[in-house]
Amino acid sequence: MIEHPDLATALAALPVDLPPGRLVTEEDGREPLLWISDDPAPAGLWRQLHRAHPQTGLWPLLLSPLDRDDDYRPWLSGELYPAEASEPSRYDPQALLRGWWRQVDEDGDGDVSEDAGILDEALAPYGRTWPGLAPAATVPDGAAGTEARELAEVLGSVKDVRLGLVRAGSGAEALTACGWGGPANHAGTGRIAAVLADWERRFGAQVVEVGFATLELSVPVPPATLAEALPLAAEHTAFCPDLVFQGTGTLTAYAEQLVGAHQWSFWWD
């Protein structure tokens, strides 16, 4: 992680002007965790800040609230707990995904595991056997950043999202640095961030938008065929079982959505 003396100093050194905003601290009011704009993110600013990240150490995020929440939770309510986030480097991403896959088998989501046959059908062609990691993609130089900036422009134009800045080396690191806890009912943020960092290494995927319990990632080189998408869909299902068990109903149907898709969306109850 790129270090700065404090968030305020890093903000003051930015090469671009920021709109009106505020520093957000934990509920106990200690060190600021992030900066957030008072109004929707201005067009083009996320792109500028993303390009400047190697020099500033501030990772830009589009921040959205819990649906229909006037308090803009968790960002303005202080429901951020960095001390509870474990260090992502402690974890083996493949071991995490394999373990979560087994939990789908053992615990199920949406009561699917009550019938082993139904579970096998939902997880076909793999059934309850973890297929291993999907092959890494070949990502051209600069493609990951370009795709992230393009997705940010699209999301900023169609959604009421604010601009956030966190001292972090990447979007995955930003989640633990600011204490986001969206997937707490499934896994701790440190574990989630470990897998996200691995996806950035293997696929060039970058965190662009973060909600109360949602994530939007950019993907520069998506799978081109269903055969390529299936093992990736298995990773996503282990990471976020609701995508299948409260979404498409089968892993294959979800994999079909990944073919050619430059955006990955995740949500947890």
C-alpha positions as CSV (number, residue, x, y, z in Angstrom):
1,M,0.0,0.0,0.0
2,I,1.3,3.5,-0.9
3,E,1.6,5.5,2.4
4,H,1.0,9.2,3.0
5,P,1.4,11.0,6.3
6,D,-2.4,11.3,6.6
7,L,-5.5,11.5,4.3
8,A,-5.8,15.3,4.5
9,T,-2.2,15.8,3.4
10,A,-2.7,13.4,0.5
11,L,-5.9,15.2,-0.6
12,A,-4.1,18.6,-0.4
13,A,-1.4,17.3,-2.7
14,L,-3.8,16.2,-5.4
15,P,-3.1,17.6,-8.9
16,V,-6.8,18.2,-9.6
17,D,-9.4,20.2,-7.8
18,L,-12.0,18.3,-5.8
19,P,-15.7,19.3,-5.5
20,P,-17.2,20.0,-2.0
21,G,-16.9,16.9,0.2
22,R,-16.0,15.7,3.6
23,L,-13.8,13.3,5.5
24,V,-15.5,10.2,7.0
25,T,-14.3,8.6,10.2
26,E,-15.3,5.5,12.2
27,E,-18.2,5.8,14.6
28,D,-15.7,6.5,17.4
29,G,-14.4,9.5,15.4
30,R,-10.7,8.5,15.1
31,E,-8.5,8.8,12.0
32,P,-10.4,9.6,8.8
33,L,-10.9,6.6,6.6
34,L,-12.0,8.2,3.3
35,W,-13.1,11.3,1.6
36,I,-16.5,11.5,-0.1
37,S,-18.0,14.2,-2.3
38,D,-21.2,15.9,-1.1
39,D,-22.9,15.4,-4.5
40,P,-22.8,12.9,-7.4
41,A,-19.4,12.4,-8.9
42,P,-18.6,15.0,-11.6
43,A,-18.1,13.6,-15.0
44,G,-14.5,12.8,-15.9
45,L,-13.1,13.3,-12.4
46,W,-12.9,9.6,-11.5
47,R,-10.9,9.1,-14.7
48,Q,-8.4,11.8,-13.7
49,L,-8.0,10.5,-10.2
50,H,-7.5,7.0,-11.4
51,R,-4.8,8.0,-13.8
52,A,-3.1,10.0,-11.0
53,H,-3.2,7.1,-8.4
54,P,0.4,6.0,-8.9
55,Q,1.5,9.4,-7.8
56,T,-1.1,10.2,-5.2
57,G,-1.7,6.8,-3.5
58,L,-5.5,7.7,-3.4
59,W,-7.7,5.1,-5.0
60,P,-11.0,6.5,-6.4
61,L,-14.2,4.7,-5.8
62,L,-17.8,5.3,-6.8
63,L,-19.8,5.1,-3.6
64,S,-23.5,4.1,-3.6
65,P,-25.8,3.8,-0.5
66,L,-28.2,1.2,0.8
67,D,-31.3,1.4,-1.4
68,R,-33.5,4.3,-0.5
69,D,-31.4,5.3,2.5
70,D,-31.4,9.0,3.3
71,D,-28.3,8.6,5.5
72,Y,-26.2,7.3,2.7
73,R,-25.2,4.2,4.6
74,P,-22.5,3.1,5.3
75,W,-20.5,6.0,4.0
76,L,-21.9,8.9,6.0
77,S,-23.2,6.9,8.9
78,G,-19.7,5.8,10.0
79,E,-20.5,2.1,9.7
80,L,-16.9,1.4,8.7
81,Y,-14.6,-0.9,10.8
82,P,-11.1,-1.2,9.5
83,A,-9.9,-2.8,12.7
84,E,-12.1,-5.8,12.0
85,A,-10.6,-6.4,8.6
86,S,-7.9,-9.0,8.5
87,E,-4.8,-8.7,6.3
88,P,-5.6,-10.0,2.8
89,S,-2.0,-11.3,2.3
90,R,-2.6,-13.9,5.0
91,Y,-4.9,-15.9,2.7
92,D,-4.5,-18.2,-0.3
93,P,-7.3,-17.1,-2.7
94,Q,-7.7,-20.6,-4.1
95,A,-8.1,-22.1,-0.7
96,L,-10.7,-19.5,0.2
97,L,-12.7,-20.2,-3.0
98,R,-12.5,-24.0,-2.5
99,G,-13.6,-23.6,1.1
100,W,-16.6,-21.4,0.1
101,W,-17.5,-23.9,-2.6
102,R,-17.7,-26.6,0.1
103,Q,-19.8,-24.4,2.2
104,V,-22.3,-24.1,-0.6
105,D,-22.4,-27.9,-0.6
106,E,-22.7,-28.2,3.2
107,D,-24.9,-25.2,4.0
108,G,-26.5,-24.2,0.7
109,D,-28.1,-20.9,-0.1
110,G,-31.8,-20.7,-0.5
111,D,-32.2,-24.2,1.0
112,V,-30.9,-25.7,-2.2
113,S,-28.7,-28.2,-0.3
114,E,-31.8,-29.9,1.1
115,D,-31.8,-32.0,-2.1
116,A,-28.4,-33.1,-3.3
117,G,-29.8,-33.7,-6.8
118,I,-31.0,-30.2,-7.0
119,L,-27.7,-28.9,-5.8
120,D,-25.8,-31.0,-8.4
121,E,-28.1,-29.7,-11.1
122,A,-27.6,-26.0,-10.0
123,L,-23.8,-26.4,-10.0
124,A,-23.5,-28.4,-13.2
125,P,-21.2,-29.3,-14.9
126,Y,-19.1,-29.5,-11.7
127,G,-21.7,-30.6,-9.2
128,R,-20.2,-30.6,-5.7
129,T,-16.6,-31.1,-6.9
130,W,-14.5,-27.9,-6.8
131,P,-13.1,-27.4,-10.4
132,G,-10.1,-25.4,-9.4
133,L,-9.2,-21.9,-10.6
134,A,-10.1,-20.6,-14.0
135,P,-7.0,-20.0,-16.3
136,A,-5.6,-16.5,-16.1
137,A,-6.4,-14.1,-19.0
138,T,-3.8,-12.3,-21.1
139,V,-4.3,-8.7,-20.4
140,P,-2.6,-6.1,-22.6
141,D,-0.6,-3.4,-21.0
142,G,-2.9,-0.5,-19.9
143,A,-6.1,-2.4,-20.7
144,A,-7.2,-2.9,-17.1
145,G,-7.0,0.8,-16.3
146,T,-8.7,1.8,-19.5
147,E,-11.6,-0.5,-18.8
148,A,-11.9,0.7,-15.2
149,R,-12.1,4.3,-16.3
150,E,-14.7,3.5,-19.0
151,L,-16.9,1.6,-16.6
152,A,-16.7,4.5,-14.1
153,E,-17.9,6.9,-16.8
154,V,-20.9,4.7,-17.6
155,L,-21.8,4.1,-14.0
156,G,-21.4,7.7,-13.1
157,S,-23.8,8.7,-15.9
158,V,-26.6,6.3,-15.0
159,K,-26.5,6.1,-11.2
160,D,-26.6,8.5,-8.3
161,V,-23.1,7.7,-7.0
162,R,-20.7,9.9,-5.1
163,L,-16.9,10.0,-5.5
164,G,-14.8,8.5,-2.8
165,L,-11.0,8.5,-2.2
166,V,-9.1,6.0,0.0
167,R,-5.4,5.7,0.7
168,A,-4.8,2.3,-0.9
169,G,-2.7,0.6,-3.5
170,S,-5.7,-0.8,-5.3
171,G,-9.5,-1.2,-5.1
172,A,-9.2,-4.4,-3.2
173,E,-6.9,-2.7,-0.6
174,A,-9.3,0.2,-0.4
175,L,-12.0,-2.0,0.9
176,T,-10.0,-3.1,3.9
177,A,-8.4,0.3,4.4
178,C,-11.8,2.0,4.7
179,G,-13.4,-0.8,6.8
180,W,-16.2,-1.8,4.4
181,G,-18.1,-4.7,5.7
182,G,-20.7,-5.4,3.0
183,P,-20.3,-9.2,2.7
184,A,-20.1,-9.8,6.4
185,N,-22.8,-12.5,6.3
186,H,-20.7,-14.5,3.9
187,A,-17.0,-13.7,4.7
188,G,-14.8,-11.1,6.3
189,T,-13.6,-8.2,4.2
190,G,-9.9,-9.3,4.3
191,R,-10.8,-12.6,2.7
192,I,-13.0,-10.9,0.1
193,A,-10.1,-8.5,-0.7
194,A,-7.7,-11.4,-1.1
195,V,-9.8,-12.9,-3.9
196,L,-10.3,-9.5,-5.5
197,A,-6.6,-8.9,-5.5
198,D,-6.1,-12.3,-7.1
199,W,-8.7,-11.5,-9.8
200,E,-6.9,-8.2,-10.5
201,R,-3.6,-10.2,-11.0
202,R,-5.2,-12.9,-13.2
203,F,-7.9,-11.0,-15.1
204,G,-7.1,-7.3,-14.7
205,A,-10.4,-6.8,-12.8
206,Q,-10.6,-3.6,-10.8
207,V,-13.1,-2.4,-8.1
208,V,-14.9,0.6,-9.5
209,E,-18.1,1.0,-7.4
210,V,-18.9,-0.1,-3.8
211,G,-22.3,-0.1,-2.2
212,F,-23.6,-1.1,1.2
213,A,-23.2,-4.8,0.2
214,T,-22.5,-4.6,-3.5
215,L,-19.5,-4.4,-5.8
216,E,-19.0,-3.5,-9.4
217,L,-15.8,-4.6,-11.1
218,S,-14.4,-3.7,-14.5
219,V,-13.1,-6.6,-16.7
220,P,-10.8,-5.8,-19.6
221,V,-10.6,-9.3,-21.2
222,P,-13.9,-11.3,-20.5
223,P,-14.3,-14.9,-21.5
224,A,-15.2,-15.4,-25.1
225,T,-17.0,-18.7,-24.9
226,L,-19.2,-20.6,-22.4
227,A,-16.4,-23.1,-21.9
228,E,-14.1,-20.3,-20.8
229,A,-16.8,-18.8,-18.6
230,L,-17.8,-21.9,-16.7
231,P,-14.7,-22.2,-14.3
232,L,-14.9,-18.4,-13.8
233,A,-18.6,-18.7,-12.9
234,A,-17.6,-21.4,-10.3
235,E,-15.2,-18.9,-8.7
236,H,-17.9,-16.2,-8.7
237,T,-20.5,-18.6,-7.2
238,A,-18.1,-19.6,-4.4
239,F,-17.3,-15.9,-3.8
240,C,-21.0,-14.8,-3.9
241,P,-23.5,-17.7,-3.9
242,D,-26.5,-15.5,-4.2
243,L,-25.6,-14.8,-7.8
244,V,-26.9,-18.4,-8.6
245,F,-29.1,-19.4,-5.7
246,Q,-31.0,-16.2,-5.6
247,G,-30.3,-15.2,-9.1
248,T,-29.9,-17.2,-12.3
249,G,-30.7,-20.6,-10.6
250,T,-27.9,-22.5,-12.3
251,L,-24.2,-22.0,-12.7
252,T,-24.4,-22.5,-16.4
253,A,-27.0,-19.8,-16.8
254,Y,-24.8,-17.4,-14.8
255,A,-21.7,-18.4,-16.9
256,E,-23.7,-17.4,-20.1
257,Q,-24.0,-13.9,-18.7
258,L,-20.2,-13.7,-18.3
259,V,-19.4,-14.3,-21.9
260,G,-18.2,-11.0,-23.4
261,A,-19.2,-9.1,-20.2
262,H,-16.8,-6.3,-19.2
263,Q,-18.6,-5.8,-15.8
264,W,-18.9,-8.1,-12.9
265,S,-21.6,-7.4,-10.3
266,F,-21.8,-8.9,-6.8
267,W,-24.3,-8.5,-4.0
268,W,-24.8,-10.1,-0.6
269,D,-27.8,-10.3,1.7
